[in-house]
Amino acid sequence: MTGNRKLIKEIILLIIPAIIEYSFQALVNYADFIMVGKLGIESSATIGITNEVTFLIKAGVNALGVGVLAYMAREIGAGNRKYLKNATLHAYFLALIMGVFTTAFPLLISPYLPTLLGADEIIRKPASMYFSICSSMGVFFSFNVTAGSIRKADKDMKTPLLVNGFMNILNVVLNWFLIYPDKAFNLFGIEVNIRRCNLGVIGAAYGTAIATLIGGILMVVLNERHMDTSVKGMNGILESLLQTEGKDIVRKYVFVGLPAFLTSVVTSFGRVIFTAMIVPLGTAIYAAHSIAFTAESAFFIPAVGMASAVASLSGNVRGEGDIKKLNKQTHLVCGIIVIIMLMATSILLLCADDIIAFFTEDKIALTKAPRLLRIVAINEPMFGISIVLQNVFNGIGKTKIPLLVSGFTQWFVRVLGVFVFVHILGYGIEIAWICMISDNILRAILLYVWYWCDNKRLMA
């Protein structure tokens, strides 16, 4: 019992800052959505329409983060700290390559993307500009994720928490000055006029870009303060990059990261197709979908936020080679996330109307979106389990398993389901959301079954 309490304490001390840190990451997007949403339904659709493509493009960076975290957590768990400097150098090198791609590619496709997604003509130009400006800091986003993964592998959840917390505060402040027109108010009988830029959606994009730039720089600077994972003082950096040992590190990053990348591509591209099939239902319906999706995503913050902590814990245990500890740890984390997500289910069922009213005043959205939230509410505990198990597999380096499971459920349940029921049989947005939650529920079941059926070979 004492051992269980110690493990529970260790898990909680890691997952709480991890959840808060992801909350801050997510709030950067929510801040844009909420603050721009006050301008009207078309502004909400302008931001929402390119979101899934943004996730798809960032998949490579996030997969690199998975590879870095899994490798470093395993080395730290095994006590091999002497290799961490070299591992950090190669992580930075790959972060630069991925960052250049995640900057250049969006800039190339941004003029055409809203049209390809079927956006109404009135929102095509602002959506294109929003997408390109937000994507312009891809290099800094890449370094933020990579340096953050290094810190998390060493069970340091506080540094990413502080950086992303600061980014969020900065983004909100910048949005307030960049989105809206001048504001006059009375201060102790004196009329004060604050000059603001009145840039609307484009102002939100600039705020996000500036916050991303500063966040990337800060994360690297703070990581460099830890001598084990700092590249300061390394001699012959170019030689280190070309050494056999360095190539082996890159190979391990790619071995773990490539299936994670393909998982993100498969699922993100599936969500892009899912989005593209909803857009033709009309701007008002799509905006209601986008608002409901953004509102609901706030409730899966605990599950996604725990992901890095779960991966770090699992990677450390893989380094120790203790399957019993891994099983106990996985059980405990699944139990914790089910309890948390049941609370989310209750809130979504009881408060759906009030939640949507926080995001918009549009009458169609206020009618449609709460229905969608109540549909998705039953999915929350199973979604939490699927995220936990995916990151257990990622942490121990078994990233091919989530790829196979996610690919199957995403395309054969969500995408094919929407195509058949919405576009062929003519059902509405509600059926599309039922297909979406069916994907999540089946994914959780398959990952859970695979974990226990293949349990003896997980440490191989």
C-alpha positions as CSV (number, residue, x, y, z in Angstrom):
1,M,0.0,0.0,0.0
2,T,2.9,2.3,0.8
3,G,4.3,1.7,-2.6
4,N,1.0,2.5,-4.3
5,R,0.8,5.8,-2.3
6,K,4.3,6.7,-3.4
7,L,3.5,6.0,-7.0
8,I,0.2,7.9,-6.9
9,K,2.1,10.9,-5.4
10,E,4.7,10.7,-8.1
11,I,2.1,10.5,-10.8
12,I,0.0,13.4,-9.4
13,L,3.1,15.6,-8.9
14,L,3.9,15.2,-12.6
15,I,0.4,15.3,-14.2
16,I,-0.8,18.4,-12.4
17,P,1.8,20.8,-13.9
18,A,1.5,18.9,-17.2
19,I,-2.2,19.5,-17.3
20,I,-1.8,23.2,-16.4
21,E,0.9,23.6,-19.0
22,Y,-1.2,22.1,-21.8
23,S,-4.1,24.3,-20.6
24,F,-1.9,27.3,-21.3
25,Q,-1.0,26.0,-24.7
26,A,-4.6,25.4,-25.6
27,L,-5.7,28.8,-24.3
28,V,-3.6,30.5,-26.9
29,N,-6.0,29.2,-29.5
30,Y,-9.1,29.6,-27.3
31,A,-8.1,33.3,-26.6
32,D,-8.1,33.9,-30.4
33,F,-11.4,32.1,-30.8
34,I,-13.2,33.8,-27.9
35,M,-11.8,37.3,-28.5
36,V,-12.4,37.2,-32.2
37,G,-15.8,35.5,-31.7
38,K,-17.1,38.8,-30.3
39,L,-16.7,40.2,-33.8
40,G,-19.3,37.9,-35.3
41,I,-20.0,34.4,-36.6
42,E,-17.9,34.9,-39.8
43,S,-14.9,35.8,-37.7
44,S,-15.3,32.6,-35.8
45,A,-15.4,30.6,-39.0
46,T,-12.4,32.4,-40.3
47,I,-10.2,31.1,-37.5
48,G,-11.8,27.7,-37.2
49,I,-11.6,26.6,-40.9
50,T,-7.8,26.1,-41.0
51,N,-7.4,24.7,-37.5
52,E,-7.2,21.0,-38.6
53,V,-4.7,21.8,-41.4
54,T,-2.6,23.6,-38.7
55,F,-2.6,20.5,-36.6
56,L,-1.7,18.4,-39.6
57,I,1.3,20.6,-40.5
58,K,2.5,20.6,-36.9
59,A,2.4,16.8,-36.8
60,G,6.1,16.4,-37.7
61,V,7.2,18.7,-34.9
62,N,5.0,17.0,-32.3
63,A,6.2,13.6,-33.5
64,L,9.8,14.8,-33.0
65,G,8.8,15.8,-29.5
66,V,7.5,12.2,-28.9
67,G,10.8,10.7,-30.2
68,V,12.9,13.0,-28.1
69,L,10.9,12.4,-25.0
70,A,10.8,8.7,-25.4
71,Y,14.5,8.3,-26.0
72,M,15.7,10.7,-23.3
73,A,13.2,9.4,-20.7
74,R,14.5,5.9,-21.4
75,E,18.2,7.0,-21.0
76,I,17.4,8.9,-17.9
77,G,15.5,5.9,-16.4
78,A,18.5,3.7,-17.2
79,G,20.9,6.2,-15.6
80,N,22.7,7.1,-18.9
81,R,22.9,10.9,-18.4
82,K,26.3,11.2,-20.1
83,Y,24.6,10.9,-23.5
84,L,22.1,13.7,-23.0
85,K,24.1,16.6,-24.3
86,N,24.7,14.9,-27.6
87,A,21.0,13.9,-27.7
88,T,20.0,17.5,-27.1
89,L,22.3,18.8,-29.9
90,H,20.7,16.4,-32.4
91,A,17.2,17.2,-31.2
92,Y,17.9,20.9,-31.8
93,F,19.2,20.1,-35.3
94,L,16.1,18.1,-36.2
95,A,13.9,20.9,-34.6
96,L,15.5,23.4,-37.0
97,I,14.8,21.2,-40.1
98,M,11.2,20.5,-39.0
99,G,10.7,24.2,-38.1
100,V,11.7,25.4,-41.5
101,F,9.2,23.0,-43.1
102,T,6.4,24.0,-40.8
103,T,7.1,27.6,-41.8
104,A,7.6,27.3,-45.5
105,F,4.9,24.9,-46.4
106,P,2.0,26.8,-44.9
107,L,3.2,30.0,-46.5
108,L,3.1,28.2,-49.9
109,I,-0.4,26.8,-49.5
110,S,-2.1,29.6,-47.6
111,P,-3.4,31.5,-50.7
112,Y,-5.3,28.4,-51.9
113,L,-6.2,26.6,-48.7
114,P,-9.6,28.2,-47.7
115,T,-10.9,27.7,-51.3
116,L,-9.8,24.0,-51.2
117,L,-11.6,23.6,-47.9
118,G,-14.8,25.0,-49.4
119,A,-14.9,28.2,-47.4
120,D,-17.4,30.9,-48.4
121,E,-15.8,33.6,-50.5
122,I,-16.3,36.3,-47.8
123,I,-13.9,34.6,-45.4
124,R,-11.3,33.2,-47.8
125,K,-8.9,36.1,-47.7
126,P,-8.9,36.7,-43.9
127,A,-8.6,32.9,-43.3
128,S,-5.6,32.7,-45.6
129,M,-3.9,35.6,-43.9
130,Y,-4.7,34.3,-40.4
131,F,-3.2,30.9,-41.3
132,S,0.0,32.3,-42.9
133,I,0.7,34.8,-40.1
134,C,0.2,32.2,-37.4
135,S,2.4,29.7,-39.3
136,S,5.2,32.2,-39.9
137,M,6.9,31.3,-36.5
138,G,7.1,27.6,-37.2
139,V,10.8,27.4,-36.3
140,F,10.1,28.9,-32.9
141,F,7.2,26.5,-32.3
142,S,9.5,23.6,-33.2
143,F,12.1,24.6,-30.7
144,N,9.5,25.2,-28.0
145,V,8.1,21.6,-28.5
146,T,11.6,20.0,-28.7
147,A,13.2,21.8,-25.7
148,G,10.0,21.3,-23.8
149,S,10.1,17.5,-24.5
150,I,13.7,17.4,-23.2
151,R,12.6,19.0,-19.9
152,K,9.6,16.7,-19.6
153,A,11.8,13.6,-20.2
154,D,13.7,14.7,-17.1
155,K,10.4,15.0,-15.2
156,D,10.6,18.7,-15.2
157,M,7.0,19.8,-16.0
158,K,7.4,23.2,-14.4
159,T,9.6,24.8,-17.1
160,P,7.1,24.1,-19.9
161,L,4.3,25.3,-17.6
162,L,6.0,28.6,-16.9
163,V,6.8,29.3,-20.6
164,N,3.4,28.4,-22.0
165,G,1.7,30.3,-19.1
166,F,3.7,33.4,-20.0
167,M,2.9,32.9,-23.8
168,N,-0.8,32.7,-23.0
169,I,-0.8,35.9,-21.0
170,L,1.2,37.7,-23.6
171,N,-1.1,36.5,-26.4
172,V,-4.3,37.7,-24.5
173,V,-2.7,41.1,-23.9
174,L,-1.5,41.5,-27.5
175,N,-5.0,40.4,-28.8
176,W,-6.6,43.1,-26.7
177,F,-4.5,45.8,-28.3
178,L,-4.4,44.3,-31.8
179,I,-8.0,43.0,-32.4
180,Y,-10.2,45.8,-31.2
181,P,-10.7,49.6,-32.0
182,D,-9.7,52.4,-29.5
183,K,-11.3,52.1,-26.1
184,A,-12.4,55.1,-24.0
185,F,-13.2,54.8,-20.3
186,N,-13.6,57.1,-17.3
187,L,-10.9,56.9,-14.6
188,F,-11.7,59.0,-11.5
189,G,-13.6,61.5,-13.6
190,I,-10.9,61.8,-16.3
191,E,-11.7,60.6,-19.8
192,V,-8.9,58.2,-20.9
193,N,-8.6,56.9,-24.5
194,I,-6.5,53.8,-25.2
195,R,-5.2,53.6,-28.7
196,R,-5.7,50.1,-30.2
197,C,-5.0,48.7,-33.7
198,N,-8.5,47.5,-34.7
199,L,-7.0,44.7,-36.9
200,G,-9.7,42.1,-36.2
201,V,-8.8,38.5,-37.1
202,I,-5.4,39.6,-38.5
203,G,-4.6,41.2,-35.1
204,A,-5.3,37.8,-33.4
205,A,-2.8,36.2,-35.9
206,Y,-0.1,38.7,-35.1
207,G,-0.6,38.2,-31.3
208,T,-0.2,34.4,-31.7
209,A,2.8,34.8,-33.9
210,I,4.6,37.1,-31.5
211,A,3.8,34.9,-28.5
212,T,5.0,31.8,-30.3
213,L,8.3,33.5,-31.2
214,I,9.0,34.5,-27.6
215,G,7.9,31.2,-26.2
216,G,10.3,29.3,-28.5
217,I,13.3,31.4,-27.4
218,L,12.4,31.2,-23.7
219,M,12.1,27.4,-23.7
220,V,15.5,26.9,-25.3
221,V,17.1,29.5,-22.9
222,L,15.6,27.8,-19.9
223,N,16.6,24.3,-21.1
224,E,20.2,25.5,-21.6
225,R,20.3,26.3,-17.8
226,H,20.4,22.6,-17.1
227,M,23.9,21.3,-17.7
228,D,22.9,17.7,-18.5
229,T,20.8,18.8,-21.4
230,S,22.7,21.9,-22.5
231,V,24.8,22.2,-25.6
232,K,26.9,25.0,-24.1
233,G,30.6,24.1,-23.9
234,M,30.4,21.3,-26.4
235,N,33.5,21.1,-28.6
236,G,33.2,20.3,-32.3
237,I,29.4,20.7,-32.8
238,L,29.6,19.8,-36.5
239,E,31.8,16.8,-35.8
240,S,29.3,15.6,-33.1
241,L,26.5,15.9,-35.6
242,L,28.4,13.6,-38.1
243,Q,29.6,11.0,-35.6
244,T,28.3,7.5,-35.6
245,E,26.9,7.9,-32.1
246,G,25.0,11.0,-33.3
247,K,23.6,9.2,-36.3
248,D,22.4,6.4,-34.0
249,I,20.6,9.0,-31.8
250,V,18.9,10.5,-34.9
251,R,17.9,7.0,-36.0
252,K,16.3,6.3,-32.6
253,Y,14.4,9.6,-32.7
254,V,13.1,8.7,-36.2
255,F,12.4,5.1,-35.3
256,V,10.0,6.2,-32.5
257,G,9.0,9.6,-34.0
258,L,8.1,8.3,-37.6
259,P,5.1,6.2,-36.5
260,A,4.0,9.0,-34.2
261,F,4.3,11.4,-37.1
262,L,2.3,9.0,-39.4
263,T,-0.3,8.7,-36.6
264,S,-0.7,12.4,-36.5
265,V,-0.8,12.7,-40.2
266,V,-3.4,9.9,-40.5
267,T,-5.6,11.3,-37.8
268,S,-5.1,15.0,-38.7
269,F,-5.7,14.4,-42.4
270,G,-8.8,12.4,-41.5
271,R,-10.0,15.4,-39.4
272,V,-9.3,17.7,-42.4
273,I,-11.4,15.5,-44.6
274,F,-14.0,15.4,-41.8
275,T,-14.0,19.2,-41.6
276,A,-14.1,19.5,-45.4
277,M,-17.3,17.3,-45.5
278,I,-18.9,19.6,-42.9
279,V,-18.0,22.9,-44.5
280,P,-20.5,22.4,-47.4
281,L,-23.4,22.3,-44.8
282,G,-23.0,26.1,-44.7
283,T,-21.1,28.8,-42.9
284,A,-23.6,29.0,-40.0
285,I,-23.6,25.2,-39.4
286,Y,-19.8,25.0,-39.7
287,A,-19.4,27.9,-37.3
288,A,-21.7,26.1,-34.8
289,H,-19.6,22.9,-35.3
290,S,-16.3,24.9,-34.9
291,I,-17.6,26.7,-31.7
292,A,-18.8,23.4,-30.2
293,F,-15.6,21.6,-31.0
294,T,-13.5,24.4,-29.5
295,A,-15.7,24.5,-26.4
296,E,-15.6,20.7,-26.0
297,S,-11.8,20.6,-26.5
298,A,-11.4,22.6,-23.3
299,F,-12.8,19.6,-21.4
300,F,-10.3,17.2,-22.8
301,I,-7.4,19.4,-21.6
302,P,-6.8,17.1,-18.6
303,A,-6.4,14.0,-20.8
304,V,-4.2,15.6,-23.5
305,G,-2.4,17.6,-20.7
306,M,-1.5,14.3,-19.0
307,A,0.0,12.9,-22.2
308,S,3.5,14.2,-21.7
309,A,3.6,13.2,-18.1
310,V,2.4,9.7,-18.9
311,A,4.9,9.3,-21.8
312,S,7.7,10.5,-19.4
313,L,6.7,8.1,-16.7
314,S,6.4,5.2,-19.1
315,G,9.7,6.0,-20.8
316,N,11.5,6.1,-17.4
317,V,10.0,2.7,-16.5
318,R,11.0,1.3,-19.8
319,G,14.6,2.3,-19.0
320,E,14.2,0.5,-15.6
321,G,12.8,-2.6,-17.4
322,D,10.0,-3.0,-14.8
323,I,6.8,-4.3,-16.5
324,K,4.9,-4.7,-13.2
325,K,5.5,-1.0,-12.3
326,L,4.4,0.0,-15.8
327,N,1.1,-2.0,-15.5
328,K,0.4,-0.5,-12.0
329,Q,1.2,3.0,-13.3
330,T,-1.0,2.6,-16.3
331,H,-3.9,1.3,-14.2
332,L,-3.6,4.2,-11.8
333,V,-3.4,6.9,-14.5
334,C,-6.4,5.3,-16.4
335,G,-8.4,5.4,-13.1
336,I,-7.5,9.1,-12.5
337,I,-8.4,10.2,-16.0
338,V,-11.8,8.3,-15.9
339,I,-12.7,10.2,-12.7
340,I,-11.7,13.5,-14.2
341,M,-13.5,13.0,-17.5
342,L,-16.7,11.8,-15.8
343,M,-16.8,15.3,-14.2
344,A,-16.4,16.8,-17.7
345,T,-19.3,14.7,-18.9
346,S,-21.5,16.0,-16.2
347,I,-20.6,19.6,-16.9
348,L,-21.2,19.2,-20.6
349,L,-24.6,17.6,-20.1
350,L,-25.8,20.2,-17.6
351,C,-24.2,23.4,-18.8
352,A,-24.0,23.1,-22.6
353,D,-26.2,26.2,-23.3
354,D,-24.2,28.4,-21.0
355,I,-20.9,27.1,-22.3
356,I,-21.8,28.0,-26.0
357,A,-23.2,31.4,-24.9
358,F,-19.7,32.2,-23.6
359,F,-18.3,31.8,-27.1
360,T,-20.9,33.4,-29.3
361,E,-24.2,35.3,-29.5
362,D,-25.3,33.9,-32.8
363,K,-28.8,32.4,-32.7
364,I,-28.1,29.4,-35.0
365,A,-24.9,28.5,-33.0
366,L,-26.8,28.9,-29.8
367,T,-29.4,26.4,-31.1
368,K,-27.1,23.8,-32.8
369,A,-23.9,23.8,-30.8
370,P,-25.3,22.8,-27.3
371,R,-26.8,19.7,-28.9
372,L,-23.4,18.7,-30.2
373,L,-21.9,19.2,-26.8
374,R,-24.4,16.9,-25.2
375,I,-23.7,14.3,-27.9
376,V,-20.0,14.4,-27.3
377,A,-20.4,14.4,-23.5
378,I,-20.8,10.6,-23.3
379,N,-17.4,10.1,-25.1
380,E,-15.2,11.9,-22.6
381,P,-14.0,9.0,-20.3
382,M,-13.2,6.8,-23.3
383,F,-11.4,9.6,-25.0
384,G,-9.3,10.1,-21.9
385,I,-8.4,6.4,-21.8
386,S,-7.4,6.4,-25.5
387,I,-5.1,9.4,-24.9
388,V,-3.5,7.8,-21.8
389,L,-2.9,4.5,-23.5
390,Q,-1.6,6.1,-26.7
391,N,1.0,7.9,-24.7
392,V,1.9,4.8,-22.7
393,F,2.8,3.2,-26.0
394,N,4.6,6.4,-27.2
395,G,6.6,6.6,-24.0
396,I,7.9,3.1,-24.2
397,G,8.7,3.5,-27.9
398,K,5.9,1.3,-29.3
399,T,4.5,4.0,-31.6
400,K,3.4,1.7,-34.4
401,I,0.5,0.4,-32.3
402,P,-1.3,3.8,-32.0
403,L,-0.7,4.3,-35.7
404,L,-2.5,1.1,-36.7
405,V,-5.4,1.6,-34.3
406,S,-5.9,5.4,-34.9
407,G,-5.6,4.9,-38.7
408,F,-8.3,2.2,-38.7
409,T,-10.8,4.0,-36.4
410,Q,-10.3,7.5,-37.9
411,W,-10.9,6.5,-41.5
412,F,-13.3,3.6,-41.3
413,V,-15.5,5.0,-38.5
414,R,-15.2,8.8,-38.6
415,V,-14.5,9.7,-42.2
416,L,-16.4,6.8,-43.9
417,G,-19.2,7.2,-41.5
418,V,-19.7,10.9,-42.2
419,F,-19.4,10.3,-46.0
420,V,-22.2,7.6,-45.9
421,F,-24.6,9.1,-43.3
422,V,-24.2,12.8,-44.1
423,H,-23.3,13.1,-47.8
424,I,-25.1,10.0,-49.1
425,L,-28.0,9.5,-46.8
426,G,-28.5,13.2,-46.0
427,Y,-28.4,13.3,-42.2
428,G,-27.2,16.4,-40.4
429,I,-24.3,17.6,-38.3
430,E,-25.5,15.6,-35.2
431,I,-24.9,12.3,-37.0
432,A,-21.4,13.5,-38.0
433,W,-20.6,14.0,-34.3
434,I,-21.9,10.6,-33.5
435,C,-19.4,9.2,-36.0
436,M,-16.7,11.3,-34.4
437,I,-17.3,9.9,-30.9
438,S,-17.7,6.4,-32.2
439,D,-14.1,6.7,-33.5
440,N,-12.8,7.8,-30.1
441,I,-14.7,5.1,-28.2
442,L,-13.5,2.2,-30.5
443,R,-10.0,3.6,-30.4
444,A,-9.9,3.4,-26.5
445,I,-11.3,-0.2,-26.6
446,L,-8.7,-1.4,-29.2
447,L,-5.8,0.2,-27.4
448,Y,-6.8,-1.2,-24.1
449,V,-7.2,-4.8,-25.5
450,W,-3.9,-4.5,-27.4
451,Y,-2.0,-3.3,-24.2
452,W,-3.1,-6.4,-22.3
453,C,-2.9,-9.0,-25.1
454,D,0.7,-7.9,-25.9
455,N,1.7,-7.1,-22.3
456,K,4.6,-9.5,-22.1
457,R,6.3,-8.1,-25.1
458,L,6.0,-4.4,-24.3
459,M,9.5,-4.1,-22.8
460,A,11.1,-6.0,-25.7
